[in-house]
Amino acid sequence: MHQEIEIELKNLLTAAEFAAVRAAFRLDDGAFFRQENHYFDTPSFALKERAAALRIRAKEGRLTLTLKQTRADGAILEIHEPLSLSEAEALLAGIAAPRGAIADLLAELGINPHEVRCFGSLVTDRAEWPYEGGTLCLDHNCYLQSEDYELEYEVDHVEAGEKRFLRLLEELGIPRRPAPNKIARFYARMKEMEERR
C-alpha cells in the first residue's frame, strides 16, 4: 500500500484552448500517454455520498486500485494498491471485492467491499511536464459518448500554486473555469444520460 496527499488545481478547456496549450509548450503527439480509469461504487453510490472514490487505473502496463478521500482542507488523500491482471479482471467483472488496506478503509467508511461494482470507464490522453515547482497535466478525456479537455496543476502548496496557475492561465488568455474532478464529471454525464432516457 502506498499513500499520498494530492493537491490539484484544475481548469476546463475548450478544444481550441487545448490546442493553444499544446502549441505554447510544444507538445507533439509523442508527449501524450494513455491511461484508463475504471470507476467503482455501490449501487446506492455510498462512496460518492462520503466524498470518496474508488478506481482501477491502467497506465503504462500497470494496474493500480486507488481509494480517494477528500479531506476537510480540500486536499485528496489517495491510497494505492498494485493489482495483478487477474485481480483487476475479477474486480471489473464483479466476482471479487477489494482486499487489504483498501477493504479495511471502505469498512471504516461503513461500506461493504463486496457491494462495490464497476459502473464505467474514462480514457485520458495526457501530457505532463514540470512547471514552476509543480507538474502541469494536459488531458483529453473521453467517457460516456462525450469528451472534455482540462489543464491540471499538481502542487505542494495551494496558495502559491494557485497564484502560479492563475498567472499561467492569464498569459495563455484562458479564463478561469474551475473543474470538478473526473469522477464528478463522469457522474454528472451519467445522470444527464439517464434523464434523457
Helices and strands as residue ranges (DSSP letters): E 2-13, H 15-24, G 29-31, E 33-41, H 46-49, E 52-59, E 62-70, E 76-83, H 85-93, H 100-108, G 113-115, E 117-131, E 134-143, E 146-155, H 158-172, H 182-196
